[in-house]
């Protein structure tokens, strides 16, 4: 199953993140190497949200990431939420659905 993690971040996130960025990126790349984190990054214009795409059996893998994330622990993330995402199209879709043959 895919899970989307949404972070809402502080207004000063772009400047405050520098102090914690190496630790955050290390955490993210380790999750990626384990096959848990597929993609992640901040939304631009304005930088007020970040979205991370995870794959796993349950949202526990995402919750573990959040609990360890220095952005969360140090108050750069004002709120977060996890949403299951039923992916149906694309090479990595977890529940592919193809059109019926005509």
C-alpha positions in Angstrom: 0.0 0.0 0.0 1.1 3.6 -0.6 0.9 6.3 2.0 1.2 10.0 1.6 2.7 12.0 4.5 1.7 15.6 4.5 3.7 18.1 6.5 2.5 21.6 7.2 5.6 23.7 8.1 6.4 27.0 9.8 6.6 30.2 7.9 10.3 30.4 8.6 10.9 26.8 7.6 13.1 27.6 4.6 15.6 29.4 6.8 15.3 27.2 10.0 15.7 23.9 8.2 19.4 24.3 7.5 20.3 23.3 11.1 18.4 20.0 10.9 18.6 19.3 7.2 21.5 16.8 7.2 19.9 14.7 9.9 16.5 14.9 8.1 18.0 13.9 4.7 19.9 11.0 6.3 16.7 9.7 7.8 15.0 10.1 4.4 17.7 8.4 2.4 17.9 5.5 4.8 14.1 5.0 4.5 14.5 5.1 0.7 17.3 2.5 0.8 15.0 0.2 2.8 12.3 0.6 0.1 9.9 2.5 2.4 10.2 6.1 1.1 9.6 6.4 -2.6 9.7 10.2 -3.1 9.7 13.2 -0.9 10.1 17.0 -1.0 8.8 20.4 -0.2 6.0 22.1 -2.3 7.3 25.4 -3.8 5.7 28.8 -4.2 5.1 29.1 -1.2 7.2 26.5 0.7 4.5 25.7 3.3 4.0 22.0 2.8 6.0 18.9 2.2 4.7 15.6 0.8 6.4 12.2 1.1 5.3 9.0 -0.6 5.8 5.8 1.3 5.2 2.2 0.6 4.5 -0.4 3.3 2.1 -2.9 4.8 0.7 -0.3 7.2 1.1 3.3 8.2 3.4 2.2 11.0 6.5 2.8 8.7 5.4 6.4 8.2 4.7 6.9 11.9 8.2 5.6 12.7 9.7 8.1 10.2 7.7 11.0 11.7 8.7 10.1 15.3 12.4 10.2 14.3 12.3 13.3 12.0 14.2 16.3 13.4 11.9 18.6 11.5 9.0 17.3 13.6 11.0 17.1 16.9 12.3 20.6 16.6 9.0 22.3 15.7 9.5 23.1 12.0 6.4 20.9 11.2 3.3 22.5 12.7 1.0 19.5 11.8 1.2 16.3 9.8 -1.2 13.6 8.5 -0.9 10.3 6.8 -3.3 9.3 4.0 -3.6 5.9 2.4 -3.3 6.2 -1.3 -4.8 3.6 -3.6 -2.5 3.7 -6.7 -4.0 2.1 -9.8 -2.0 3.4 -12.8 1.7 3.3 -13.3 4.6 0.8 -13.1 4.7 1.1 -9.3 0.9 1.0 -8.6 0.1 -1.3 -5.7 -3.4 -2.1 -7.0 -3.1 -1.8 -10.8 -6.4 -1.6 -12.7 -6.3 -1.9 -16.5 -9.1 -0.9 -18.9 -11.3 -3.7 -20.1 -10.6 -4.8 -23.6 -13.1 -3.6 -26.2 
